[in-house]
Amino acid sequence: MGEQAAEWTWRFDGPPAAIWPITADTARFNEAAALPKHTITEIPQPDGSVHYFGHFKVGPFHIRWREKPVNWVSEQWFEHCRFFETGPLKSLCAYSPSSPTVAARSGIIVSPSSRRI
């Protein structure tokens, strides 16, 4: 079976700045999705950058991932991606794109990609 991908999009009435306090709170989304509490480990690199790794346990399964630093422009857009080392997903990214042409609409796009089984 090959790699599979999907995408879910939620649209909201209102400009990005109006929904920013809700959509940018990724910890709140994790909790709403009933994901277990997770741990993030930060590993400083010699060049000054930091690598982020996360993990949690669900039943007998240990899920581990590399986390791309969250990227955002306050009240406009954000991007949050995880690249899994274990578990059924290969990656999971959530982002809220800015759309200056549709100032009264905002949204969140979630794109999971599953690994080969």
C-alpha positions in Angstrom: 0.0 0.0 0.0 1.4 3.4 -0.9 1.6 6.7 0.8 -1.7 8.5 1.3 -2.5 12.1 1.9 -5.6 14.1 2.7 -6.6 17.6 3.5 -9.3 19.2 5.7 -10.2 22.8 5.5 -12.2 24.9 7.9 -13.4 28.4 6.9 -14.6 31.1 9.3 -16.3 34.4 8.8 -14.1 37.2 9.9 -10.6 38.4 9.1 -7.5 36.5 10.4 -6.9 39.0 13.2 -10.4 38.3 14.6 -10.0 34.6 14.8 -6.2 34.6 15.6 -6.6 33.9 19.4 -8.5 30.7 18.6 -6.8 29.4 15.5 -3.2 30.0 16.6 -3.6 28.1 19.9 -2.3 24.7 18.7 -2.2 23.3 22.3 -6.0 24.0 22.5 -6.5 22.1 19.1 -4.5 19.2 20.4 -6.7 19.0 23.5 -9.9 19.4 21.5 -8.8 16.5 19.2 -8.4 14.4 22.4 -4.6 13.9 21.7 -2.7 12.7 24.8 -0.4 15.1 26.6 3.0 15.1 24.9 6.6 16.1 25.7 8.8 18.3 23.5 12.6 18.1 23.9 14.7 21.0 22.6 18.2 20.2 21.5 20.4 23.3 20.9 22.8 22.9 17.9 26.3 24.4 17.6 25.1 26.8 15.0 22.6 28.4 17.4 19.5 26.6 15.9 17.4 24.3 18.0 16.0 20.8 17.0 12.6 19.9 18.5 11.5 16.3 19.1 8.1 15.3 20.6 6.6 12.1 21.9 3.6 10.6 23.6 2.2 7.2 24.4 -1.2 5.8 23.3 -1.9 2.4 24.7 1.1 0.3 23.8 2.2 2.6 21.1 5.0 5.2 21.5 4.7 8.0 19.0 7.8 10.1 18.2 8.3 13.0 15.8 10.6 15.8 14.8 8.8 19.1 15.0 9.5 22.0 12.7 9.6 25.2 14.6 6.2 26.9 14.5 6.3 29.7 12.0 3.8 32.6 12.1 3.0 36.3 11.6 0.8 37.4 14.5 -2.9 37.8 13.6 -2.2 36.8 10.0 -1.1 33.2 9.5 0.7 30.2 11.1 2.3 26.9 10.0 2.9 24.0 12.4 4.4 20.7 11.1 5.4 17.4 12.6 7.4 14.7 10.9 6.8 11.3 12.5 9.4 8.7 13.2 6.9 6.1 14.5 3.1 5.6 14.2 0.7 5.6 11.3 1.4 9.1 10.1 4.4 10.3 8.1 3.6 14.0 8.7 0.9 16.3 9.9 0.9 20.0 9.1 -1.7 22.6 10.1 -1.6 26.1 8.6 -3.8 29.1 8.4 -3.0 30.9 5.2 -3.4 34.6 4.8 -5.8 35.7 2.1 -5.7 39.5 1.5 -8.2 39.2 -1.4 -10.8 37.7 1.0 -10.3 39.8 4.0 -13.6 38.8 5.6 -12.8 35.0 5.5 -10.2 33.0 7.3 -9.4 29.3 7.6 -7.3 26.4 8.8 -6.0 23.6 6.6 -4.8 20.3 8.2 -2.8 18.0 5.9 -1.9 14.5 7.3 0.2 12.1 5.2 0.3 8.4 6.1 3.3 6.2 5.8 3.4 3.0 3.8 2.0 0.0 5.5 
